[in-house]
Amino acid sequence: MTVHQLNQLLLVCSLVLLVAVAAVRISSRSGLPSLLVYLGIGVAMGQDGIGDIRFDNAELTQVIGYAALVVILAEGGLGTKWKEIKPGLPAASSLALVGVSVSVGITATAAHYLIGLEWRQALIIGAVVSSTDAAAVFSVLRKVPLPARVTGILEAESGFNDAPVVILVVSFSMAGPVEHWYQLLGEIALELSIGAAIGLAVGFLGAYGLRHVALPASGLYPIAVMAIAVTAYSAGALAHGSGFLAVYLASMVLGNAKLPHWPATRGFADGLGWIAQIGMFVLLGLLVTPHEMGDDIWPALVIGLVLTMVARPLSVVAALAPFRVRWQEQALMSWAGLRGAVPIILATIPMVSGVEESRRIFNIVFVLVVVYTLVQGPTLPWVARKLGVSKSPSETADLGIESAPLERLRGHLLSVAIPEGSKMHGVEINELRLPAGAAVTLVVRGGESFVPLPTTVLRRGDELLVVATDPVRDAAEQRLRAVGQGGKLAGWLGTGGNGVGE
């Protein structure tokens, strides 16, 4: 490659990134997962689009897709709060195992008898589309006002179910039949156990090291965190375990470990996650040949309808039967089983393995994902409201709190943003009733900063700087969130928080 060609490539890549970043605004306003916009960019650049780029390397797409998925799972794990996901962890695990099994069986049966696919192709499609997509779930659910328990279950499911689905797709794509189904179940259980053990071990060891080893520059901490997450994936995969489960669990441990320079680390991971999504979706769009998909639209619609209206609801009911989950929440979880890039990436596995009619499988999965994401993504808030599961705006106006550690002073500097709808509006500083060892030191309002008095009244849009000693850091944050949700009477009215009267 010449220098001129390199410059042209860099120009094209930078323009694609700029267009993709601008498209985030469109997707956020419309409620659509951003994957559809990025897939559209890839299709437009492809051989049937204005770019006329001919790309058909399924193996390269699979490799890059796996790498991007590792980054996306790492970013999702880092942003997962343990206290929110812990109550729903057993239910999420059941959805990732029992739910996937039920969904694969029903979808494969429909693909065989309604579409006429051979059992091998039908099982591959059933397995491929049974995985919910982490990127789609993380990007959509965190904007929808749902109870923390429901969001936690769905996010954990999307992080867990990639592992068993990958094993199933690889097994169904291998030459020869799977002779004993119980051997396949044993293999799944073993790989998940190895991946979970390695992920937790790497996460705890990495968190311990980052808390006790002072790096020479703050910019090294985000790099170290992502390196630890990728190490978890590599170690899990090399040990014949589930690397995807390993990276998600390791990242979740790191994300809840109160590491130094956490705001910078979180921002770095978020940026990498966006780059991974953009690159992965654009590449998948390039791999598609739209003029070849005409005959696969109807089969995709039929399989998608069975998946959305039959397989997913029955899998949710079967998986959550042992748990006390209201039927309204089960109905919402059935509709919130969002598909995305993961099924499309998994559809490249049979192409690389040389499975007969693998191109048709890829086309069916692509159409299914696009059509039903268009249907499910924007309608999810409406469905939540109709089922009575959606929270009111005042309940969702949580405070944005970031913490920067002051290592030598054994303290923390909390940056608190008061959003619209927060009940902290109208509360005086002394009415916050922060624990001893924590104090509001600065208020930024309308671009101007001032040192507040005990009688200073807080307003929507204010940003506060709160200094807290290490022992009371958690109590101070908990109290701030309680006042944000319950107002000055938080504690007396039953709202959580460490204030007087509790």
C-alpha positions in Angstrom: 0.0 0.0 0.0 1.4 3.4 -1.0 1.3 6.5 1.2 -1.4 8.0 -1.1 -3.6 4.9 -0.7 -3.1 5.0 3.0 -4.2 8.7 3.1 -7.3 7.8 1.1 -8.1 5.0 3.4 -7.7 7.2 6.5 -9.9 9.8 4.9 -12.7 7.3 4.1 -12.5 5.8 7.6 -12.6 9.2 9.3 -15.6 10.3 7.2 -17.4 7.0 8.0 -16.8 7.6 11.8 -18.0 11.2 11.6 -21.2 10.1 9.8 -21.7 7.3 12.3 -21.2 9.6 15.3 -23.7 12.0 13.8 -26.1 9.1 13.3 -26.1 8.4 17.0 -28.2 11.5 17.5 -30.8 10.2 15.0 -30.9 6.8 16.7 -31.2 8.3 20.2 -34.1 10.5 19.1 -36.0 7.7 17.3 -35.4 5.0 19.9 -33.8 2.7 17.4 -30.7 0.8 18.3 -27.8 2.5 16.5 -26.9 -0.8 14.9 -29.5 -0.2 12.1 -27.9 3.1 11.2 -24.4 1.6 11.0 -25.7 -1.4 9.1 -27.2 1.0 6.6 -23.9 2.8 6.2 -22.2 -0.5 5.5 -24.9 -1.5 2.9 -24.6 1.9 1.3 -20.9 1.5 0.9 -21.3 -2.1 -0.4 -21.5 -3.4 -3.9 -25.2 -2.6 -4.3 -24.7 0.9 -2.9 -23.0 4.1 -3.8 -19.6 2.9 -2.6 -19.5 -0.2 -4.8 -17.1 -1.9 -2.4 -17.0 -5.6 -3.0 -16.4 -7.5 0.3 -17.2 -11.2 0.9 -14.6 -12.3 3.4 -16.8 -14.1 6.0 -13.8 -15.4 8.0 -12.3 -11.9 8.5 -15.8 -10.6 9.4 -16.1 -13.3 12.0 -12.7 -12.5 13.5 -13.3 -8.8 13.7 -16.8 -9.4 15.0 -15.5 -11.5 17.8 -12.9 -8.8 18.7 -15.6 -6.1 18.7 -17.9 -8.3 20.8 -15.2 -8.7 23.4 -14.9 -4.9 23.7 -18.7 -4.4 23.8 -19.1 -7.0 26.5 -16.3 -5.4 28.5 -17.9 -2.0 28.2 -21.2 -3.4 29.3 -19.7 -5.3 32.2 -17.9 -2.2 33.4 -21.2 -0.3 33.4 -23.2 -3.0 35.2 -23.9 -2.2 38.9 -23.7 -5.3 41.0 -26.4 -4.1 43.5 -28.9 -3.9 40.6 -27.9 -7.2 38.9 -27.5 -9.3 42.0 -31.2 -9.9 42.8 -31.9 -11.0 39.2 -28.8 -13.1 38.7 -30.4 -16.6 39.1 -33.3 -15.5 36.7 -30.8 -14.2 34.1 -28.8 -17.4 34.3 -32.0 -19.4 33.8 -32.9 -17.3 30.8 -29.4 -17.8 29.3 -29.6 -21.6 29.7 -33.2 -22.9 29.9 -34.6 -20.0 27.8 -32.1 -20.5 25.0 -32.8 -24.3 24.9 -36.6 -23.7 24.6 -36.1 -20.9 22.0 -33.8 -23.1 19.9 -36.2 -26.0 19.8 -39.3 -24.0 18.9 -37.6 -21.8 16.3 -35.8 -24.8 14.7 -39.0 -26.7 14.5 -40.8 -23.8 12.8 -37.9 -23.3 10.3 -38.0 -27.0 9.4 -41.8 -27.5 9.0 -42.8 -24.0 7.8 -39.9 -23.0 5.7 -38.7 -26.5 4.6 -35.1 -26.2 5.8 -33.2 -29.3 6.6 -32.8 -30.0 10.3 -29.2 -29.0 10.4 -29.9 -25.6 8.8 -33.0 -25.2 11.0 -31.1 -25.9 14.2 -28.3 -23.4 13.2 -30.9 -20.7 12.6 -32.7 -21.5 15.8 -29.4 -21.3 17.8 -28.2 -18.1 16.0 -31.3 -16.0 16.6 -31.8 -17.3 20.2 -29.1 -15.0 21.5 -30.1 -11.5 22.6 -27.5 -8.8 21.6 -25.5 -7.1 24.3 -25.0 -3.9 22.3 -28.7 -3.5 21.4 -29.8 -4.3 25.0 -27.3 -2.0 26.6 -28.0 0.9 24.2 -31.8 0.7 24.4 -32.6 -0.5 27.9 -30.5 2.2 29.6 -32.7 4.8 27.9 -36.0 3.2 28.9 -37.5 3.9 32.3 -37.7 0.3 33.6 -37.4 -1.0 37.2 -33.8 -1.8 38.1 -34.7 -5.5 38.6 -36.0 -5.9 35.0 -33.1 -4.0 33.5 -30.6 -6.0 35.5 -32.1 -9.4 34.4 -32.1 -8.4 30.7 -28.6 -7.0 30.7 -27.2 -10.0 32.6 -29.0 -12.3 30.2 -27.5 -10.6 27.2 -24.1 -10.9 28.7 -24.5 -14.6 29.6 -26.4 -16.1 26.7 -23.7 -15.5 24.1 -21.6 -18.3 25.5 -24.0 -21.3 25.2 -25.3 -20.0 21.8 -21.8 -19.9 20.4 -21.2 -23.5 21.5 -24.4 -24.6 19.9 -23.8 -22.9 16.6 -20.2 -24.3 16.4 -21.5 -27.8 17.2 -24.3 -27.7 14.7 -21.9 -26.3 12.0 -19.4 -29.1 12.4 -19.3 -32.0 9.9 -21.3 -34.9 11.1 -24.3 -35.2 13.4 -24.2 -34.5 17.2 -24.6 -38.1 18.4 -25.4 -37.6 22.0 -27.3 -34.5 23.1 -26.3 -34.9 26.7 -22.7 -34.7 25.7 -23.4 -31.3 24.2 -25.1 -30.2 27.4 -22.1 -31.4 29.4 -19.7 -29.5 27.2 -21.8 -26.3 27.6 -21.8 -26.7 31.3 -18.0 -27.3 31.4 -17.2 -24.3 29.2 -19.4 -22.0 31.2 -17.9 -23.1 34.5 -14.4 -22.6 33.2 -15.2 -19.3 31.7 -16.9 -18.1 34.9 -14.1 -19.2 37.2 -11.4 -17.6 35.0 -13.4 -14.4 34.5 -14.0 -13.9 38.3 -10.3 -14.8 39.1 -8.9 -12.4 36.6 -11.3 -9.7 37.6 -10.5 -9.9 41.3 -6.8 -10.2 40.8 -6.8 -7.3 38.3 -8.8 -5.1 40.7 -6.5 -5.9 43.6 -3.5 -5.0 41.5 -4.8 -1.7 40.2 -5.8 -0.6 43.8 -2.3 -1.4 45.2 0.0 -0.6 42.3 0.4 3.1 41.6 0.8 3.6 37.8 3.0 6.6 36.7 0.2 8.3 34.7 -3.6 8.4 35.1 -4.1 7.6 31.4 -2.6 4.2 32.0 -5.5 3.0 34.2 -8.1 2.8 31.4 -5.7 0.9 29.2 -4.9 -1.5 32.1 -8.6 -2.1 32.8 -9.3 -3.0 29.1 -6.1 -5.1 29.0 -7.3 -7.1 32.0 -10.7 -7.6 30.4 -9.2 -8.9 27.1 -6.9 -11.1 29.2 -9.9 -12.7 30.8 -11.3 -13.5 27.3 -8.1 -14.9 26.0 -7.4 -17.0 29.1 -11.0 -18.4 29.1 -10.8 -19.3 25.4 -7.3 -20.9 25.7 -8.5 -23.0 28.6 -11.4 -24.3 26.4 -13.9 -22.2 28.4 -16.3 -19.5 27.4 -14.2 -16.4 26.7 -17.3 -14.3 26.3 -18.6 -15.1 29.8 -15.1 -14.6 31.2 -14.7 -11.1 29.8 -18.2 -10.0 31.0 -17.7 -11.3 34.5 -14.2 -9.9 34.8 -15.4 -6.5 33.6 -18.3 -6.5 36.0 -15.9 -7.2 38.9 -13.6 -4.3 37.8 -16.6 -2.0 37.3 -17.7 -2.5 40.9 -14.2 -2.4 42.5 -13.9 1.4 43.0 -10.7 1.7 41.0 -8.6 4.8 40.8 -9.5 7.3 38.1 -12.7 5.6 37.4 -14.5 8.4 35.4 -11.6 8.4 32.9 -11.7 4.6 32.7 -15.4 4.6 32.1 -15.2 7.2 29.4 -12.4 5.4 27.6 -14.3 2.1 27.7 -17.4 3.9 26.4 -15.5 5.4 23.5 -14.0 2.0 22.6 -17.4 0.4 22.8 -18.8 2.9 20.3 -15.8 2.3 17.9 -16.3 -1.4 18.2 -20.0 -1.2 17.4 -19.5 1.2 14.4 -16.7 -0.9 12.9 -18.6 -4.2 13.4 -21.9 -3.1 12.1 -20.4 -1.3 9.0 -18.4 -4.5 8.2 -21.5 -6.7 8.5 -23.4 -4.3 6.2 -20.6 -4.6 3.7 -20.9 -8.4 3.8 -24.5 -8.2 2.7 -25.5 -8.5 -0.9 -29.0 -6.9 -1.0 -30.0 -8.1 -4.5 -29.6 -11.7 -3.4 -32.0 -11.4 -0.5 -35.3 -11.2 -2.3 -36.2 -14.9 -1.9 -35.2 -14.9 1.8 -37.4 -12.0 3.0 -40.6 -14.1 3.5 -38.8 -17.0 5.3 -37.1 -14.4 7.6 -40.5 -12.8 8.4 -42.1 -16.1 9.2 -39.2 -17.3 11.4 -39.0 -13.9 13.1 -42.7 -14.0 13.8 -42.5 -17.4 15.5 -39.4 -16.3 17.4 -41.0 -13.1 18.7 -44.5 -14.2 19.4 -44.0 -17.9 20.4 -40.5 -19.0 21.1 -39.3 -16.0 23.1 -42.5 -15.7 25.3 -42.5 -19.5 26.0 -38.8 -19.5 26.8 -39.3 -16.6 29.2 -42.2 -18.4 30.9 -40.2 -21.7 31.2 -37.0 -20.1 32.4 -38.7 -17.8 35.0 -41.2 -20.4 36.3 -39.2 -21.0 39.5 -38.9 -17.3 40.3 -41.5 -14.8 41.5 -41.7 -12.6 38.4 -45.0 -10.8 37.6 -46.6 -11.7 34.4 -46.4 -8.0 33.2 -42.6 -8.2 33.7 -42.4 -11.5 31.9 -44.4 -10.0 29.0 -42.0 -7.1 28.8 -39.0 -9.4 28.9 -40.5 -11.4 26.0 -40.8 -8.2 23.9 -37.4 -6.9 25.0 -35.4 -9.9 23.6 -33.6 -7.6 21.2 -31.4 -9.1 18.5 -28.5 -7.3 16.9 -25.1 -7.8 15.5 -24.4 -11.0 17.6 -26.8 -13.2 15.6 -25.4 -11.8 12.3 -21.8 -12.5 13.5 -22.8 -16.0 14.5 -24.4 -16.5 11.1 -20.9 -16.3 9.6 -19.8 -19.4 11.5 -21.6 -21.9 9.1 -20.3 -19.8 6.2 -16.7 -20.3 7.4 -17.4 -24.0 8.1 -18.8 -24.6 4.6 -22.3 -25.6 5.7 -24.7 -26.1 2.8 -26.9 -23.1 2.1 -24.9 -21.0 4.7 -25.4 -17.9 2.6 -29.1 -18.3 2.7 -28.9 -18.7 6.5 -26.9 -15.5 6.7 -29.5 -13.6 4.6 -32.4 -14.9 6.6 -30.8 -13.8 9.9 -29.8 -10.4 8.5 -33.4 -9.6 7.3 -34.9 -11.0 10.5 -32.6 -8.8 12.7 -33.3 -5.6 10.7 -37.1 -6.0 10.5 -37.8 -7.0 14.1 -35.3 -4.5 15.5 -37.3 -1.9 13.7 -40.4 -3.2 15.3 -39.2 -3.9 18.8 -36.8 -1.1 19.5 -39.0 2.0 19.1 -42.1 0.3 20.6 -40.4 -0.9 23.8 -41.2 2.2 25.9 -44.9 2.1 24.7 -45.2 -1.6 25.6 -43.6 -0.9 29.1 -46.2 1.8 29.7 -49.1 -0.3 28.6 -48.0 -3.2 30.9 -47.6 -0.8 33.8 -43.9 -1.6 34.1 -42.5 1.7 33.1 -41.5 4.0 35.9 -42.6 7.7 36.1 -40.1 10.4 35.0 -39.5 11.5 38.6 -38.5 8.0 39.5 -36.0 7.8 36.7 -34.3 11.2 37.3 -31.4 9.6 39.0 -28.4 11.7 39.9 -25.2 11.5 37.8 -22.5 10.9 40.3 -18.8 10.4 39.4 -16.1 9.8 41.9 -12.4 10.7 41.7 -10.2 9.2 44.5 -7.9 11.4 46.5 -5.4 8.7 47.4 -3.0 10.6 49.7 -5.9 12.3 51.6 -7.9 9.1 51.9 -10.9 10.8 50.5 -13.1 11.1 47.4 -14.4 14.0 45.3 -17.9 13.3 44.2 -19.3 15.2 41.1 -23.1 15.3 41.3 -25.3 16.5 38.5 -29.0 17.3 39.3 -31.2 16.4 36.3 -34.7 17.5 35.4 -37.3 15.8 37.5 -35.0 15.2 40.5 -36.6 15.8 43.9 -33.3 17.4 45.1 -34.6 20.6 43.4 -35.6 23.0 46.2 -33.7 21.2 48.9 -31.3 23.3 51.1 -27.7 22.1 51.6 -28.3 21.4 55.3 -31.4 19.4 54.4 -29.2 16.9 52.6 -28.2 15.5 56.0 -24.9 14.1 54.7 -23.0 11.8 57.1 -20.3 13.3 59.2 -17.1 13.4 57.0 -18.9 14.6 53.9 -19.7 18.1 52.8 -20.8 20.1 49.7 -17.8 22.3 48.9 -18.8 23.9 45.6 -21.9 24.5 43.5 -21.8 25.3 39.7 -24.9 27.0 38.4 -25.4 28.7 35.1 -21.7 28.5 34.3 -20.7 30.2 37.5 -19.3 28.5 40.6 -19.7 29.5 44.3 -19.1 28.1 47.8 -22.6 27.3 49.2 -24.0 28.3 52.5 -26.0 25.8 54.7 -29.2 27.6 53.5 -28.3 27.5 49.8 -31.2 26.1 47.8 -30.3 23.6 45.1 -31.8 23.8 41.6 -32.3 21.6 38.6 -29.2 21.7 36.4 -26.8 22.4 39.4 -23.5 20.5 39.6 -22.2 19.9 43.1 -18.7 19.0 44.3 -18.9 16.8 47.4 -15.8 15.9 49.4 -16.2 12.6 51.4 -13.7 10.7 53.5 -13.1 7.1 52.5 -15.2 5.5 55.3 -18.4 7.5 54.5 -18.0 7.6 50.7 -20.7 5.0 50.0 -23.0 6.4 52.7 -22.7 9.9 51.2 -23.5 8.7 47.7 -26.4 6.6 48.9 -27.8 9.6 50.8 -27.5 11.9 47.8 -29.4 9.4 45.6 -32.1 9.0 48.2 -32.7 12.7 48.4 -32.7 12.8 44.6 -35.5 10.3 44.5 -37.4 11.2 47.7 -36.7 14.8 48.4 -35.8 16.4 51.7 -38.0 13.9 53.6 -36.1 10.9 52.3 -35.7 8.5 55.2 -38.9 9.5 57.1 -41.0 8.5 54.1 -39.2 5.2 53.6 -36.9 6.2 50.8 -33.5 4.6 51.2 -30.5 6.6 52.4 -28.4 7.2 55.5 -30.2 10.1 57.0 -31.8 11.0 60.3 -35.0 9.2 61.0 -34.2 5.9 59.3 
